[in-house]
Amino acid sequence: MSSRNRVDIVHGVNLDMLGRRPAEIYGSLTFDQLEQQIAGYAHELDLEPRFFQTNHEGMLVEHLHRVEGLADAIVINPGAWTHYAWAIRDALEIAALPAIEVHLSDVDAREEFRRVSVIRDICVATVKGHGVEGYRTALTRIKEELDL
Ligand code: DQA
């Protein structure tokens, strides 16, 4: 197995509440089930996933500060922070790894405030509106990006 296959799967605020959020928007998986599915996709693709979720913005910032040497790429769904958290954008830039933004829902087809993403332009790609399947797309894209 390649040594450049470590992918950090980062979830932000309220994603741990999946299962209690509107199923018609986010699907019916619990957060644990979501992470298990993503782990399955990663292993199928010979990628090594590492998972992190927090509801505290500073903890996400510090996680990104420490990612150097521990991961080769990032898949990130920051939740509502996507739309306004400039500190997370700066921390993602500092992490300096190829990153893909993922949203379970189609953020561009919902409320106006969800159309803004402060990280989109520093990510390799954005995958939105495909539920958990979107993570498979993101991981496939990451694999290409890492030349694996
Ligand atoms: C989300 C979309 C965000 O607008 C929302 O605040 C979330 C989840 C998604 O995965 O669709 O918490 O990132």
Backbone and ligand atoms as CSV (ligand in chain L), in Angstrom:
chain,resi,resn,atom,element,x,y,z
A,1,MET,N,N,0.838,-1.203,0.000
A,1,MET,CA,C,0.000,0.000,0.000
A,1,MET,C,C,0.876,1.257,0.000
A,2,SER,N,N,0.432,2.257,-0.736
A,2,SER,CA,C,1.209,3.493,-0.841
A,2,SER,C,C,1.290,4.197,0.512
A,3,SER,N,N,2.361,4.959,0.707
A,3,SER,CA,C,2.476,5.682,1.977
A,3,SER,C,C,1.829,7.067,1.893
A,4,ARG,N,N,1.314,7.427,0.712
A,4,ARG,CA,C,0.661,8.747,0.593
A,4,ARG,C,C,-0.850,8.588,0.485
A,5,ASN,N,N,-1.425,7.742,1.313
A,5,ASN,CA,C,-2.845,7.435,1.147
A,5,ASN,C,C,-3.685,7.798,2.370
A,6,ARG,N,N,-3.131,8.662,3.233
A,6,ARG,CA,C,-3.844,8.980,4.481
A,6,ARG,C,C,-4.771,10.183,4.273
A,7,VAL,N,N,-6.055,9.938,4.480
A,7,VAL,CA,C,-7.031,11.015,4.254
A,7,VAL,C,C,-7.730,11.368,5.564
A,8,ASP,N,N,-7.654,12.632,5.917
A,8,ASP,CA,C,-8.328,13.141,7.099
A,8,ASP,C,C,-9.767,13.481,6.727
A,9,ILE,N,N,-10.721,12.873,7.396
A,9,ILE,CA,C,-12.137,13.139,7.128
A,9,ILE,C,C,-12.634,14.032,8.263
A,10,VAL,N,N,-12.895,15.296,7.946
A,10,VAL,CA,C,-13.164,16.296,8.980
A,10,VAL,C,C,-14.619,16.755,8.914
A,11,HIS,N,N,-15.306,16.655,10.052
A,11,HIS,CA,C,-16.690,17.133,10.142
A,11,HIS,C,C,-16.810,18.218,11.198
A,12,GLY,N,N,-17.558,19.254,10.825
A,12,GLY,CA,C,-17.753,20.373,11.739
A,12,GLY,C,C,-19.066,20.320,12.486
A,13,VAL,N,N,-19.506,21.480,12.802
A,13,VAL,CA,C,-20.582,21.708,13.762
A,13,VAL,C,C,-21.912,21.049,13.362
A,14,ASN,N,N,-22.502,20.364,14.311
A,14,ASN,CA,C,-23.826,19.721,14.190
A,14,ASN,C,C,-23.861,18.459,13.332
A,15,LEU,N,N,-22.741,18.112,12.695
A,15,LEU,CA,C,-22.780,16.870,11.902
A,15,LEU,C,C,-22.936,15.653,12.810
A,16,ASP,N,N,-22.455,15.755,14.045
A,16,ASP,CA,C,-22.631,14.626,14.982
A,16,ASP,C,C,-24.111,14.385,15.320
A,17,MET,N,N,-24.963,15.336,14.959
A,17,MET,CA,C,-26.399,15.215,15.233
A,17,MET,C,C,-27.175,14.583,14.077
A,18,LEU,N,N,-26.469,14.107,13.060
A,18,LEU,CA,C,-27.161,13.406,11.966
A,18,LEU,C,C,-27.979,12.280,12.583
A,19,GLY,N,N,-29.146,12.045,12.022
A,19,GLY,CA,C,-30.046,11.086,12.660
A,19,GLY,C,C,-31.122,11.836,13.428
A,20,ARG,N,N,-30.763,13.070,13.906
A,20,ARG,CA,C,-31.759,13.935,14.559
A,20,ARG,C,C,-32.025,15.177,13.707
A,21,ARG,N,N,-31.433,15.257,12.533
A,21,ARG,CA,C,-31.624,16.408,11.635
A,21,ARG,C,C,-32.596,15.984,10.529
A,22,PRO,N,N,-33.190,16.935,9.799
A,22,PRO,CA,C,-34.218,16.556,8.832
A,22,PRO,C,C,-33.725,15.525,7.820
A,23,ALA,N,N,-34.352,14.340,7.839
A,23,ALA,CA,C,-33.914,13.228,6.989
A,23,ALA,C,C,-34.111,13.554,5.512
A,24,GLU,N,N,-35.129,14.387,5.184
A,24,GLU,CA,C,-35.375,14.722,3.772
A,24,GLU,C,C,-34.250,15.587,3.212
A,25,ILE,N,N,-33.494,16.236,4.086
A,25,ILE,CA,C,-32.360,17.064,3.633
A,25,ILE,C,C,-31.046,16.303,3.759
A,26,TYR,N,N,-30.863,15.618,4.881
A,26,TYR,CA,C,-29.543,15.040,5.178
A,26,TYR,C,C,-29.486,13.516,5.095
A,27,GLY,N,N,-30.630,12.873,4.828
A,27,GLY,CA,C,-30.645,11.416,4.820
A,27,GLY,C,C,-30.865,10.880,6.232
A,28,SER,N,N,-30.998,9.568,6.328
A,28,SER,CA,C,-31.415,8.998,7.609
A,28,SER,C,C,-30.277,8.340,8.389
A,29,LEU,N,N,-29.061,8.388,7.871
A,29,LEU,CA,C,-27.952,7.758,8.592
A,29,LEU,C,C,-27.616,8.536,9.859
A,30,THR,N,N,-27.224,7.808,10.893
A,30,THR,CA,C,-26.646,8.485,12.059
A,30,THR,C,C,-25.208,8.858,11.705
A,31,PHE,N,N,-24.594,9.671,12.558
A,31,PHE,CA,C,-23.219,10.085,12.268
A,31,PHE,C,C,-22.264,8.885,12.300
A,32,ASP,N,N,-22.478,7.984,13.255
A,32,ASP,CA,C,-21.614,6.786,13.320
A,32,ASP,C,C,-21.741,5.970,12.032
A,33,GLN,N,N,-22.978,5.833,11.547
A,33,GLN,CA,C,-23.193,5.080,10.294
A,33,GLN,C,C,-22.531,5.803,9.122
A,34,LEU,N,N,-22.620,7.141,9.115
A,34,LEU,CA,C,-21.973,7.917,8.047
A,34,LEU,C,C,-20.468,7.633,8.044
A,35,GLU,N,N,-19.851,7.711,9.238
A,35,GLU,CA,C,-18.406,7.473,9.301
A,35,GLU,C,C,-18.059,6.041,8.879
A,36,GLN,N,N,-18.904,5.095,9.255
A,36,GLN,CA,C,-18.637,3.697,8.852
A,36,GLN,C,C,-18.692,3.533,7.337
A,37,GLN,N,N,-19.695,4.184,6.726
A,37,GLN,CA,C,-19.817,4.124,5.259
A,37,GLN,C,C,-18.578,4.726,4.602
A,38,ILE,N,N,-18.157,5.875,5.122
A,38,ILE,CA,C,-16.997,6.558,4.537
A,38,ILE,C,C,-15.752,5.679,4.700
A,39,ALA,N,N,-15.619,5.045,5.862
A,39,ALA,CA,C,-14.469,4.150,6.091
A,39,ALA,C,C,-14.490,3.026,5.058
A,40,GLY,N,N,-15.694,2.494,4.774
A,40,GLY,CA,C,-15.830,1.426,3.767
A,40,GLY,C,C,-15.381,1.903,2.398
A,41,TYR,N,N,-15.839,3.090,2.000
A,41,TYR,CA,C,-15.434,3.649,0.698
A,41,TYR,C,C,-13.916,3.812,0.654
A,42,ALA,N,N,-13.358,4.347,1.734
A,42,ALA,CA,C,-11.910,4.609,1.770
A,42,ALA,C,C,-11.143,3.298,1.600
A,43,HIS,N,N,-11.546,2.278,2.323
A,43,HIS,CA,C,-10.813,1.007,2.246
A,43,HIS,C,C,-10.935,0.378,0.862
A,44,GLU,N,N,-12.138,0.492,0.237
A,44,GLU,CA,C,-12.298,-0.005,-1.146
A,44,GLU,C,C,-11.298,0.667,-2.082
A,45,LEU,N,N,-10.994,1.930,-1.787
A,45,LEU,CA,C,-10.101,2.705,-2.652
A,45,LEU,C,C,-8.636,2.635,-2.183
A,46,ASP,N,N,-8.361,1.778,-1.208
A,46,ASP,CA,C,-7.021,1.671,-0.623
A,46,ASP,C,C,-6.540,2.983,-0.016
A,47,LEU,N,N,-7.463,3.704,0.562
A,47,LEU,CA,C,-7.097,4.927,1.282
A,47,LEU,C,C,-7.230,4.650,2.778
A,48,GLU,N,N,-6.425,5.351,3.559
A,48,GLU,CA,C,-6.440,5.149,5.011
A,48,GLU,C,C,-7.138,6.349,5.659
A,49,PRO,N,N,-8.389,6.173,6.118
A,49,PRO,CA,C,-9.101,7.325,6.670
A,49,PRO,C,C,-8.778,7.571,8.142
A,50,ARG,N,N,-8.839,8.850,8.527
A,50,ARG,CA,C,-8.730,9.233,9.941
A,50,ARG,C,C,-9.878,10.204,10.174
A,51,PHE,N,N,-10.620,10.036,11.241
A,51,PHE,CA,C,-11.851,10.811,11.422
A,51,PHE,C,C,-11.721,11.826,12.546
A,52,PHE,N,N,-12.327,12.995,12.324
A,52,PHE,CA,C,-12.375,14.032,13.359
A,52,PHE,C,C,-13.675,14.806,13.226
A,53,GLN,N,N,-14.352,14.997,14.335
A,53,GLN,CA,C,-15.554,15.855,14.353
A,53,GLN,C,C,-15.513,16.714,15.608
A,54,THR,N,N,-15.931,17.970,15.473
A,54,THR,CA,C,-16.047,18.831,16.640
A,54,THR,C,C,-17.152,19.857,16.430
A,55,ASN,N,N,-17.694,20.321,17.555
A,55,ASN,CA,C,-18.645,21.432,17.519
A,55,ASN,C,C,-17.980,22.725,17.967
A,56,HIS,N,N,-16.642,22.696,18.127
A,56,HIS,CA,C,-15.912,23.868,18.629
A,56,HIS,C,C,-14.962,24.367,17.543
A,57,GLU,N,N,-15.215,25.561,17.082
A,57,GLU,CA,C,-14.456,26.079,15.937
A,57,GLU,C,C,-12.948,26.069,16.198
A,58,GLY,N,N,-12.540,26.500,17.396
A,58,GLY,CA,C,-11.108,26.542,17.711
A,58,GLY,C,C,-10.475,25.163,17.686
A,59,MET,N,N,-11.235,24.166,18.066
A,59,MET,CA,C,-10.693,22.794,18.017
A,59,MET,C,C,-10.479,22.336,16.586
A,60,LEU,N,N,-11.369,22.761,15.713
A,60,LEU,CA,C,-11.171,22.402,14.295
A,60,LEU,C,C,-9.946,23.129,13.740
A,61,VAL,N,N,-9.807,24.408,14.116
A,61,VAL,CA,C,-8.640,25.173,13.690
A,61,VAL,C,C,-7.361,24.474,14.170
A,62,GLU,N,N,-7.337,24.083,15.453
A,62,GLU,CA,C,-6.122,23.452,15.989
A,62,GLU,C,C,-5.882,22.068,15.380
A,63,HIS,N,N,-6.948,21.366,15.076
A,63,HIS,CA,C,-6.799,20.074,14.391
A,63,HIS,C,C,-6.089,20.299,13.046
A,64,LEU,N,N,-6.518,21.316,12.328
A,64,LEU,CA,C,-5.904,21.585,11.010
A,64,LEU,C,C,-4.454,22.050,11.175
A,65,HIS,N,N,-4.159,22.749,12.259
A,65,HIS,CA,C,-2.763,23.150,12.510
A,65,HIS,C,C,-1.853,21.939,12.692
A,66,ARG,N,N,-2.416,20.866,13.247
A,66,ARG,CA,C,-1.600,19.688,13.602
A,66,ARG,C,C,-1.580,18.608,12.538
A,67,VAL,N,N,-2.282,18.840,11.414
A,67,VAL,CA,C,-2.470,17.752,10.448
A,67,VAL,C,C,-1.189,17.425,9.658
A,68,GLU,N,N,-0.274,18.383,9.600
A,68,GLU,CA,C,0.958,18.183,8.825
A,68,GLU,C,C,1.691,16.920,9.298
A,69,GLY,N,N,2.018,16.071,8.355
A,69,GLY,CA,C,2.744,14.838,8.681
A,69,GLY,C,C,1.834,13.688,9.084
A,70,LEU,N,N,0.553,13.986,9.338
A,70,LEU,CA,C,-0.374,12.937,9.776
A,70,LEU,C,C,-1.372,12.546,8.697
A,71,ALA,N,N,-1.518,13.395,7.676
A,71,ALA,CA,C,-2.449,13.098,6.579
A,71,ALA,C,C,-1.851,13.634,5.286
A,72,ASP,N,N,-2.351,13.070,4.172
A,72,ASP,CA,C,-1.876,13.492,2.849
A,72,ASP,C,C,-2.928,14.309,2.114
A,73,ALA,N,N,-4.162,14.246,2.593
A,73,ALA,CA,C,-5.258,14.988,1.967
A,73,ALA,C,C,-6.388,15.105,2.978
A,74,ILE,N,N,-7.307,16.021,2.659
A,74,ILE,CA,C,-8.407,16.295,3.589
A,74,ILE,C,C,-9.727,16.255,2.833
A,75,VAL,N,N,-10.718,15.599,3.435
A,75,VAL,CA,C,-12.107,15.712,2.981
A,75,VAL,C,C,-12.835,16.420,4.116
A,76,ILE,N,N,-13.436,17.567,3.826
A,76,ILE,CA,C,-13.990,18.388,4.904
A,76,ILE,C,C,-15.430,18.803,4.638
A,77,ASN,N,N,-16.278,18.563,5.626
A,77,ASN,CA,C,-17.636,19.096,5.638
A,77,ASN,C,C,-17.751,19.934,6.907
A,78,PRO,N,N,-17.577,21.247,6.782
A,78,PRO,CA,C,-17.563,22.073,7.994
A,78,PRO,C,C,-18.954,22.385,8.555
A,79,GLY,N,N,-20.027,21.863,7.929
A,79,GLY,CA,C,-21.373,22.225,8.385
A,79,GLY,C,C,-21.589,23.718,8.177
A,80,ALA,N,N,-22.308,24.354,9.086
A,80,ALA,CA,C,-22.654,25.770,8.926
A,80,ALA,C,C,-21.422,26.677,8.900
A,81,TRP,N,N,-20.303,26.222,9.470
A,81,TRP,CA,C,-19.074,27.042,9.417
A,81,TRP,C,C,-18.655,27.326,7.976
A,82,THR,N,N,-19.033,26.437,7.066
A,82,THR,CA,C,-18.727,26.628,5.640
A,82,THR,C,C,-19.037,28.050,5.189
A,83,HIS,N,N,-20.132,28.585,5.727
A,83,HIS,CA,C,-20.712,29.785,5.153
A,83,HIS,C,C,-20.143,31.093,5.713
A,84,TYR,N,N,-19.373,30.991,6.807
A,84,TYR,CA,C,-18.879,32.258,7.403
A,84,TYR,C,C,-17.576,32.147,8.191
A,85,ALA,N,N,-17.031,30.949,8.387
A,85,ALA,CA,C,-15.916,30.806,9.339
A,85,ALA,C,C,-14.565,31.019,8.649
A,86,TRP,N,N,-14.174,32.285,8.575
A,86,TRP,CA,C,-12.921,32.629,7.884
A,86,TRP,C,C,-11.706,32.020,8.574
A,87,ALA,N,N,-11.793,31.813,9.897
A,87,ALA,CA,C,-10.659,31.212,10.620
A,87,ALA,C,C,-10.429,29.771,10.164
A,88,ILE,N,N,-11.515,29.083,9.822
A,88,ILE,CA,C,-11.360,27.710,9.321
A,88,ILE,C,C,-10.748,27.739,7.925
A,89,ARG,N,N,-11.155,28.686,7.121
A,89,ARG,CA,C,-10.531,28.840,5.800
A,89,ARG,C,C,-9.015,29.043,5.962
A,90,ASP,N,N,-8.639,29.979,6.859
A,90,ASP,CA,C,-7.206,30.264,7.041
A,90,ASP,C,C,-6.466,29.019,7.520
A,91,ALA,N,N,-7.082,28.278,8.435
A,91,ALA,CA,C,-6.426,27.070,8.968
A,91,ALA,C,C,-6.294,26.001,7.882
A,92,LEU,N,N,-7.282,25.911,7.005
A,92,LEU,CA,C,-7.214,24.940,5.905
A,92,LEU,C,C,-6.093,25.330,4.942
A,93,GLU,N,N,-5.943,26.621,4.746
A,93,GLU,CA,C,-4.850,27.106,3.892
A,93,GLU,C,C,-3.492,26.770,4.532
A,94,ILE,N,N,-3.403,26.942,5.860
A,94,ILE,CA,C,-2.161,26.634,6.585
A,94,ILE,C,C,-1.852,25.132,6.477
A,95,ALA,N,N,-2.881,24.304,6.514
A,95,ALA,CA,C,-2.686,22.847,6.423
A,95,ALA,C,C,-2.005,22.477,5.105
A,96,ALA,N,N,-2.288,23.255,4.056
A,96,ALA,CA,C,-1.580,23.119,2.775
A,96,ALA,C,C,-1.607,21.695,2.208
A,97,LEU,N,N,-2.746,21.021,2.344
A,97,LEU,CA,C,-2.927,19.698,1.741
A,97,LEU,C,C,-4.070,19.780,0.741
A,98,PRO,N,N,-4.088,18.916,-0.282
A,98,PRO,CA,C,-5.240,18.903,-1.170
A,98,PRO,C,C,-6.507,18.597,-0.368
A,99,ALA,N,N,-7.519,19.445,-0.556
A,99,ALA,CA,C,-8.750,19.290,0.226
A,99,ALA,C,C,-9.961,19.295,-0.693
A,100,ILE,N,N,-10.952,18.498,-0.307
A,100,ILE,CA,C,-12.232,18.473,-1.019
A,100,ILE,C,C,-13.332,18.825,-0.034
A,101,GLU,N,N,-14.180,19.748,-0.463
A,101,GLU,CA,C,-15.335,20.163,0.339
A,101,GLU,C,C,-16.519,19.251,0.000
A,102,VAL,N,N,-17.164,18.731,1.034
A,102,VAL,CA,C,-18.340,17.873,0.803
A,102,VAL,C,C,-19.521,18.396,1.607
A,103,HIS,N,N,-20.692,18.374,0.984
A,103,HIS,CA,C,-21.956,18.635,1.692
A,103,HIS,C,C,-22.939,17.547,1.325
A,104,LEU,N,N,-23.618,17.040,2.336
A,104,LEU,CA,C,-24.653,16.026,2.101
A,104,LEU,C,C,-25.772,16.606,1.246
A,105,SER,N,N,-26.172,17.827,1.569
A,105,SER,CA,C,-27.286,18.471,0.863
A,105,SER,C,C,-26.744,19.340,-0.264
A,106,ASP,N,N,-27.676,19.756,-1.141
A,106,ASP,CA,C,-27.277,20.672,-2.219
A,106,ASP,C,C,-27.364,22.099,-1.688
A,107,VAL,N,N,-26.253,22.564,-1.135
A,107,VAL,CA,C,-26.238,23.877,-0.466
A,107,VAL,C,C,-26.623,25.027,-1.411
A,108,ASP,N,N,-26.423,24.827,-2.718
A,108,ASP,CA,C,-26.752,25.905,-3.662
A,108,ASP,C,C,-28.238,25.954,-3.997
A,109,ALA,N,N,-28.988,24.947,-3.575
A,109,ALA,CA,C,-30.430,24.911,-3.879
A,109,ALA,C,C,-31.260,25.139,-2.621
A,110,ARG,N,N,-30.615,25.648,-1.573
A,110,ARG,CA,C,-31.334,25.862,-0.308
A,110,ARG,C,C,-31.390,27.371,-0.002
A,111,GLU,N,N,-31.330,27.736,1.265
A,111,GLU,CA,C,-31.399,29.167,1.604
A,111,GLU,C,C,-30.199,29.913,1.015
A,112,GLU,N,N,-30.423,31.206,0.779
A,112,GLU,CA,C,-29.394,32.080,0.191
A,112,GLU,C,C,-28.055,31.990,0.959
A,113,PHE,N,N,-28.124,32.000,2.297
A,113,PHE,CA,C,-26.868,32.060,3.065
A,113,PHE,C,C,-26.005,30.820,2.863
A,114,ARG,N,N,-26.612,29.716,2.418
A,114,ARG,CA,C,-25.829,28.486,2.217
A,114,ARG,C,C,-25.080,28.471,0.879
A,115,ARG,N,N,-25.361,29.472,0.036
A,115,ARG,CA,C,-24.684,29.502,-1.276
A,115,ARG,C,C,-23.253,29.986,-1.155
A,116,VAL,N,N,-22.960,30.661,-0.027
A,116,VAL,CA,C,-21.588,31.145,0.183
A,116,VAL,C,C,-20.778,30.044,0.838
A,117,SER,N,N,-19.579,29.790,0.289
A,117,SER,CA,C,-18.634,28.908,0.965
A,117,SER,C,C,-17.309,29.652,1.058
A,118,VAL,N,N,-16.801,29.799,2.278
A,118,VAL,CA,C,-15.534,30.508,2.442
A,118,VAL,C,C,-14.333,29.606,2.134
A,119,ILE,N,N,-14.570,28.312,1.910
A,119,ILE,CA,C,-13.437,27.413,1.601
A,119,ILE,C,C,-13.402,26.951,0.147
A,120,ARG,N,N,-14.501,27.176,-0.590
A,120,ARG,CA,C,-14.627,26.548,-1.912
A,120,ARG,C,C,-13.407,26.804,-2.809
A,121,ASP,N,N,-12.949,28.053,-2.851
A,121,ASP,CA,C,-11.886,28.377,-3.811
A,121,ASP,C,C,-10.513,27.843,-3.406
A,122,ILE,N,N,-10.356,27.376,-2.166
A,122,ILE,CA,C,-9.050,26.768,-1.826
A,122,ILE,C,C,-9.135,25.233,-1.803
A,123,CYS,N,N,-10.285,24.715,-2.194
A,123,CYS,CA,C,-10.447,23.257,-2.296
A,123,CYS,C,C,-10.256,22.822,-3.747
A,124,VAL,N,N,-9.806,21.602,-3.917
A,124,VAL,CA,C,-9.620,21.017,-5.243
A,124,VAL,C,C,-10.973,20.859,-5.935
A,125,ALA,N,N,-11.996,20.519,-5.156
A,125,ALA,CA,C,-13.336,20.319,-5.714
A,125,ALA,C,C,-14.354,20.421,-4.588
A,126,THR,N,N,-15.608,20.624,-5.003
A,126,THR,CA,C,-16.737,20.601,-4.059
A,126,THR,C,C,-17.717,19.542,-4.536
A,127,VAL,N,N,-18.179,18.703,-3.604
A,127,VAL,CA,C,-19.191,17.688,-3.916
A,127,VAL,C,C,-20.378,17.992,-3.015
A,128,LYS,N,N,-21.548,18.178,-3.598
A,128,LYS,CA,C,-22.710,18.566,-2.786
A,128,LYS,C,C,-23.967,17.893,-3.313
A,129,GLY,N,N,-24.875,17.607,-2.397
A,129,GLY,CA,C,-26.192,17.135,-2.803
A,129,GLY,C,C,-26.289,15.652,-3.116
A,130,HIS,N,N,-25.296,14.879,-2.783
A,130,HIS,CA,C,-25.353,13.435,-3.067
A,130,HIS,C,C,-25.318,12.580,-1.807
A,131,GLY,N,N,-25.602,13.192,-0.666
A,131,GLY,CA,C,-25.630,12.426,0.576
A,131,GLY,C,C,-24.302,11.733,0.819
A,132,VAL,N,N,-24.365,10.561,1.448
A,132,VAL,CA,C,-23.140,9.838,1.802
A,132,VAL,C,C,-22.345,9.426,0.555
A,133,GLU,N,N,-23.040,9.165,-0.555
A,133,GLU,CA,C,-22.362,8.806,-1.821
A,133,GLU,C,C,-21.345,9.866,-2.240
A,134,GLY,N,N,-21.627,11.114,-1.872
A,134,GLY,CA,C,-20.730,12.220,-2.228
A,134,GLY,C,C,-19.323,12.019,-1.667
A,135,TYR,N,N,-19.243,11.299,-0.537
A,135,TYR,CA,C,-17.914,11.066,0.055
A,135,TYR,C,C,-17.116,10.085,-0.796
A,136,ARG,N,N,-17.824,9.152,-1.443
A,136,ARG,CA,C,-17.118,8.220,-2.340
A,136,ARG,C,C,-16.537,9.002,-3.526
A,137,THR,N,N,-17.360,9.903,-4.062
A,137,THR,CA,C,-16.894,10.755,-5.161
A,137,THR,C,C,-15.673,11.565,-4.715
A,138,ALA,N,N,-15.768,12.129,-3.517
A,138,ALA,CA,C,-14.673,12.965,-3.003
A,138,ALA,C,C,-13.394,12.135,-2.827
A,139,LEU,N,N,-13.540,10.932,-2.283
A,139,LEU,CA,C,-12.359,10.089,-2.053
A,139,LEU,C,C,-11.745,9.631,-3.378
A,140,THR,N,N,-12.605,9.368,-4.363
A,140,THR,CA,C,-12.097,8.971,-5.686
A,140,THR,C,C,-11.282,10.115,-6.285
A,141,ARG,N,N,-11.797,11.337,-6.116
A,141,ARG,CA,C,-11.120,12.534,-6.642
A,141,ARG,C,C,-9.782,12.759,-5.920
A,142,ILE,N,N,-9.809,12.522,-4.590
A,142,ILE,CA,C,-8.586,12.679,-3.786
A,142,ILE,C,C,-7.518,11.687,-4.252
A,143,LYS,N,N,-7.954,10.483,-4.552
A,143,LYS,CA,C,-7.015,9.445,-4.998
A,143,LYS,C,C,-6.322,9.885,-6.280
A,144,GLU,N,N,-7.108,10.459,-7.205
A,144,GLU,CA,C,-6.511,10.981,-8.452
A,144,GLU,C,C,-5.518,12.091,-8.131
A,145,GLU,N,N,-5.932,12.971,-7.232
A,145,GLU,CA,C,-5.110,14.132,-6.855
A,145,GLU,C,C,-3.763,13.684,-6.262
A,146,LEU,N,N,-3.788,12.562,-5.543
A,146,LEU,CA,C,-2.557,12.044,-4.914
A,146,LEU,C,C,-1.767,11.140,-5.872
A,147,ASP,N,N,-2.276,11.016,-7.138
A,147,ASP,CA,C,-1.607,10.162,-8.126
A,147,ASP,C,C,-1.490,8.729,-7.664
A,148,LEU,N,N,-2.524,8.227,-6.995
A,148,LEU,CA,C,-2.480,6.836,-6.497
A,148,LEU,C,C,-3.161,5.907,-7.488
L,1,DQA,C1,C,-24.111,20.804,5.370
L,1,DQA,C2,C,-24.824,22.028,4.805
L,1,DQA,C3,C,-24.708,23.205,5.746
L,1,DQA,O1,O,-25.372,24.343,5.188
L,1,DQA,C4,C,-25.353,22.869,7.074
L,1,DQA,O2,O,-25.209,23.955,7.970
L,1,DQA,C5,C,-24.837,21.608,7.666
L,1,DQA,C6,C,-24.593,20.468,6.780
L,1,DQA,C7,C,-24.344,19.551,4.485
L,1,DQA,O3,O,-23.611,18.593,4.670
L,1,DQA,O4,O,-25.255,19.548,3.667
L,1,DQA,O5,O,-24.708,21.479,8.871
L,1,DQA,O6,O,-22.718,21.053,5.405
